Amino acid sequence: MERYNFKIVENKWQKYWEENKTFKSTGGLRIAVEESSSLGEDGWELVTINYCNDYREWVFTYKRPQE
């Protein structure tokens, strides 16, 4: 049995994904959160959106408005 040559296979798929924009994000989640959040109305700025696999939940980080 032939060994798995990850360098060839991984490079092939990385190139395919890049060319076809398989994992390209349109920023839709950020726009939806900014539009639905009342924190933006109070001057809070959305800084990051991350997904926590351990707890299976979204984590939003906001920056406090300057006073």
Secondary structure, DSSP 8 states (H G I E B T S, - for coil): -----HHHHHHHHHHHHHHHTTT---SHHHHHHHHH-STGGGT-EEEEEEEETTTTEEEEEEE----
